């Protein structure tokens, strides 16, 4: 029978000392699939194709899996402890929220560009301004023009 873990062993089992970095690639939602993530563990191991999925109870992280010859799916990579799973989920879902906020701010900025008049209208307005400016300018008199006017 195994002995209970002390606090240090529990932190170690939870991966408390491991540095986790994640990046998220947003996609056009497909059914309940919202994005894909990559997780870098301790700057030395990467897990790709982690799915971010919308479920009935909210967002969750679905580890990469492969289908066997019988059509069943099996996880390829997965956390061993519940505590490390929670840490992974928190890291990836925080990155997902940041990616969504960034995409929304980009969308707001792009809407500012689309609220401008169409380019054809802006070119026509510029042409009118140029014509008005040129009409207000006096015609320069040059020596060859003065000779032509005196003849």
N, C-alpha and C positions, 0 to 999 in steps of 0.2 A: 504494500500500500504506500502511496506517495505521501510525503509530508506536506503540510500547508506552506505556501510561499510567504516569506516575510515581505515587508514593504519594499525593500530594495529589489528583490527578485520580481515582485509584481510590476514595478516600474520598468525593469529590464524586459520582462515578458511583454509589456505593453508597447515597447519600442520608444519609451519616453526620451531616450538619449539620441534617437535617430532623427536626423534632419530630413524633412519631407518638403519637396517642392513640386507643385503641379502646374500644368498648363492645360487650358481648355480650348477646344476648337468647336465653336458653335456651328450648328447645321440648321437647315430648314427642318423643323420638326417633322418626324415621320412616325405616325402613330403616337407612341408615348416616349420615343427616343428624342432627346433634346440636344445632346452634345456628346463629344468624345473627349477624353482626358488622357494625359500622360502623367505618370507619377515618377519622380526621381527620388530614390531612397539613398540618403547619406552620400550624395554626390558620386555614387559608384554603381547604382543599379536602376534601370528604368523599366517600368511596366507601361506598355502602350495599349491602346484600344479599350480603355476603361469607358464604359457607357454611363451617361447620366440620364436617368429615366424618371418620368413622372408617374407615380403610382397613386393608388387610392389614398394612401396616408401621407403623400408628399413626395419630394424628390428623394431618390436613393441612387447609390453607386452600384453598378453591376460590373463585376470583374470580368476580364476577358475569358472567353470560353471557346471550345471547339466541339464540333459535332463528330460523334463516332460513327461507325458503319451501321449501327442500329438506329441512328437518328436521334440519339440522346446527346444532350449537351453536358460537357464537363468543364469546370473552371480550370484554366491553365495556370493562373497565379492567383493566390488568395492569402489574406492574413490568417495566421494561426490562432491568434487570441481575439476575443471580443473587444478588448481595450484597444488593440492596435487597429482593428477594423474601424472603431469609432474615430480614432485619430486620422486614419486615411479618409474616411467619409467627410470629416470636418474640413480637412485640408482641401479636398477636391471640390466640395460644395462651396467653400469660401471663394475658390478660384472661379467657379462657375458664376457666382453672383457678381464678382468683379468683372468678368467678361461680358455679362448681360448689361451691367451699368455702362461699361465702355461702349458697347454697341448702341445702346440707347442714346448716349451723348453724341455719338457720331451721327446717328439718325436725325437728332434734333439739329445739328449743325448743317446737315445736308438739306433739311427742309428749308432752312434759311436761304440756301442757294436756289431752291426750286420755286420760292415765292417771288423771285425776280421776274420781270417781264421776259417774254421769249426773246431770243437773240435777234430775230428779224425786226421786232418792234424797237429794240434798243438801237440797232443799226440805223433804222429810219429816223429815230429821234436824234441820233448823232449827226446824221446827214443834214437834217433841218437846222441844227445848231451851227454847224459849219457854214451852211449857206447864209444864215443870218449874220454870223461873224464876218464873213467875207463881204457881204453887202454893206456892212457898216464901215468897212475900211476904205479910205480914199484910194483912188487908183494912182499908183506912183507915176510921176512924170519923169521920163528919161529924155536925154537929148535927141535920140533918134525919133521919139514919139512927137516931140515939139516940132521937128522939121516936117513930119508928115501932116501935122495939124495946120501948119502955116501954108502949105501948098494948096 
